[in-house]
């Protein structure tokens, strides 16, 4: 059996919200496999079915850029080491420019190789290195995604930034014509859809039919393995599991969420209302959400030891 370290137990606690002893037992039962341990806890009803919370804080900013006309958009995360630098105007300006330049990049490498937007004599990579020297912290482009309305189709790309650059969403809405894409109701839908995604961290898909079969099967296996069903007849278990699965899948989809501005309707009903107003087909095509520092583990340090080390170095 693999050794169950305190750090591994802590990581599982952060991902599930379960108690320390439950996490330790889950890791022992699954030979230290953290993903299997999460499933084990869920089967026991100890961990929630919400999205796994790898969100150990890292500093920096999530930023967006929407090209004039709304046909191209970018969502980018740039990390630094402290909140102090993240609030620095030079860092904020850098991130905004990187978001704009990422509209024409395919990878981080191609972005870094571009001439910098404010000084064509140097590359983006070279400018970032200058900022590292000036600000005294490591700066990294962690990830970005760009959306473009496909040729031969019509629609709009929009975005939303929440909590001062810690959460960002990029969304694409499709329409049947350019006239619809220019409609105020359609444009409001794009912005409100982005806000909805930011407000619903468990939402991962637009609709139930977009959820991969393996995800559905995994959820079913977890529900079938829950202890409260162990003594139920097979036909009863199937019905209960089916009901739970339907509920769980709806929790994962944007269109099934209660609309944040009017809880009496769902997002799907909102889309239908907009469709009726513009008189054409309207569809939420795709979205991406970034949460600052998601999945990044900050280096642990002891402040007293740091001070002592600095004094000793003088």
N, C-alpha and C positions, 0 to 999 in steps of 0.2 A: 504494500500500500504506500502511495506517495505521502511524503511528509506534509502535514497541513500547517502551514505557517500562519502566524498572526496577521501578516500582510494579506495573505490570500483570503482569510476570513473577513478582514476589513473590506477588501474589494467586493466580496459577495454581499456584504451588508449594504455597501453604497449602491450596488446595482439593484437590490431587492427591497431594502428597508426591513428585512427580517432581523430577528434578534441574534445575538452573538452565538449562543449555544445552538440555535437552530441552524445557523450557517455552518458552524463547525461540524454538526452531525451530517448535514447535506453533503459537505465536501468529503467526509469520511465514506459516506455511502456511495459516492460517485468517483472515488479514487482521485480526488483533487481536480476533477474536470469541472471548471466553473460554469460552463454552459449547461452541462447535465445537472449540476447542482441547482441551477435556477429552475429547470424543469421539475426536479425533485421537490423543491419547495412549493412550486405552484400546484403540484399534484396533492401535496399535503394541505393546500389552502393557506400556506404561510406567506407566500409572496404574491403580490398582485399581478394581474395579467398586463399591466401597463408596460410601456416601452422600457427596456432595460436602461437604467440610469448610469451610464458611464461618464457622467458629466462632471468630472473632477475639474475644478476651475483652472483655466489658463487665461492669461491676459491678452489684450489686443482689441481688435474691432471686427465686426461683421458689417460689410457695406454692400450697397447695390448701385448699379448704374443702369438707367434706361435710356437707350438711344432716342433722340427726337423722332417722333412718329410712333414710338411704342412697338416696333417690330423686332427689336433686339434688346435683350436684357442680360445683366450679369449679377451673380451673387458671389461674394468673395470673403474669405476669412484670412486675416493677416495677424500673426501672433507676435507679441513682445513679452518681456519678462515681468513687468510691473504695471499696475493700474496708473501709476504716475506718468509713465511714458505713453500709455494708451490715451491719456487725456491731453497729451501734448499736441499743439496745433500742427507742428511739423509732421508728426506721425499721422494725424488725421488727414492732412493734405496728401501725404504719400498714399494712404489707403484709397482715398477717393480717386486719385490718378490711376492707381493699379486696377481699380474696378473698371474704369473707362478703357484702359488698354487691354484688359482681358476679353473685351468684346470681340477682338480679332485674333485671339490666341486659342490654341487647341490643348496645350499642356502648360504646366508651370514652367518647364524648360523653355518653351517657345516664348512665353511671356517675359521671362528674365532676359532673353536674348534680344528683345525689341529695343530700339532706341527709346530713351526715356522721353515722355511727352513734353517735358519742360526744358529739356536739354538734349538735343539730338546727337551731341558729340559723345555721349556716354550711353551705356545700356542700362536697362532697368536694374539688372544685377549690380552693376557698378554704383548706381545711385543708392540702392539699398545698403551697400557696404559703407558708403559715405555716411548714411544716417546711423548705421551701427556705431561708427566711430564718433559721430557728433552726440548721439543720445546715450551712448555707453551701455547699450543693451543689444542682445541678439534679436534680430527681426527676421521672420520667416513668412513667406507666402505659403500657407498651409494647404489651401484648396480653393477652387473656384468652379463655377458652372456657368455656361452661357446658353440662353435660349434664343432661338430665332424662329419667327413665323416662317414656315416652309414655303418655298416657291410654289405658286399655284394655289395657295390657300390664303385665307384671310383671318385676322384675329388681332390679338393684343397681348403684349407681355407687360406685366406690372410687378411691383415689389412692395414690401413693407419691412421697415426696421423697427424693432421694439426694444425697450429698456436700454436706450443709449448705445446701441450697437452690439448688444449681447445676443440678440435673436434676429435673424433675417429670413425672409421668404421671397422666393421668386415663383411667379405663376404665369401660365399661358392659358388664355381663353380663346376659343375658336368661334368664328362667326361664318355666316354663309355669304357675306358680301362686305365690301369696304364701307358701305353706308352704315351697316350695323356696327362695325368696329369703331366708327366715329360717333356713335350714339352715346349720349351722356349716361343713360341707364346701363349700357354695356360696359362703359369705362368704370362706372361705380362698382359694377359686379366684380371686375378684375381686382380693384383695390380691396373690396370687402372680402373676397375669397382669400387674398393674401393675408389679411388680418385674421381671418378665421383659422387658417393653418397655424399662424403664430400662437394663437390662443389655445390650440388643441394639440399638445405634444404627443399624444398617442396616435394621432392620425398619420398614416403612412401611405395611403392609396386614395385615388379619387373616388373609386366605386368598388363594390364587392367583386365585380367580375374582373377587376385588375389584380386581385390577390392571387399570387401563385399557388398552384395546387399543393405544393410541398408545405407551404405555410398553413393552409387549411388543414392538411393531414396532421401536422404537428400539433395544432390546437386541439384537434379531435383526440389525438393520443393522450394529451395532457388531461383533457376532461374525462376520458374513459378510465384513466388511471387514478382518479380522485377517490379518496377513501369513503366519502359519503355515499358513493354509488356501489360499493363493493357487494352489498347484500341485496341489491335490487335485481329483479328478474331482467333478463337480457332485453326483452322488448321495451320494458319501462326505462332501462338505462339508455337505450337508443333514442327514445323520445326526449328524455331529459337532456342528453348530450346535444341533440340537434338544436334544441331551444337555446342552450348555452352558447353553442357555436355561432348561431345566427346573431345573437346579441354581441358576442365578442367581435365578430367580423365587422359589424356595423360600427363598433367603437373605433375601428381602425380606418374607417373611410370618411372622407370629407363630406360627400353628399348626404350622408346619414346623420350628420351632426345637427343639433339645434342651432339655428342661426344666432350669432352672438348679439345682433342688434334687435332681434325679435324672436324670443325663445318659443313662440307659438308655432313657428314654421321651421322646417328643416332647410339646409342649404340646397337640397334638390328642389324643394318647392320654390325657393328664391330664384333659382335658375329658370324654372318654368315661368315665373312671373315676368322675369326680364325677357324671356323668349316671346311671351305674349305682347309685351310692350314694343319690342323692336320688330315684331312680325316675321322673324326668321329663326332658324336653328341656332342655338347657343350651347356651347359645351365647354366645361372645364377640362382642358386637355392634360395638363401635368403641373406638378409643383415640386419645389425642393425647399427644405428648411435647414438652416444652419444654426446651431447653438454654440456660442463661443466656448472653446475649450472642450467640446464634447469628445470624450475618449482620450484626452491628454492628461497625463498624470504629472503634476508639478513636482519638482524635486523637493524632497523633504529636507529641512535643515533646522538646526538648533541655533536660535538667535544668540544665546550666550556663547556658544562655541565659535560662532562667526566673529563676534566682537573680540573674543580672546585671541583668535587667529590673526585678526587684523592688528591688534596691539602687539602681538609677538612678531609680526612681520616688519614693524617699524624699527 
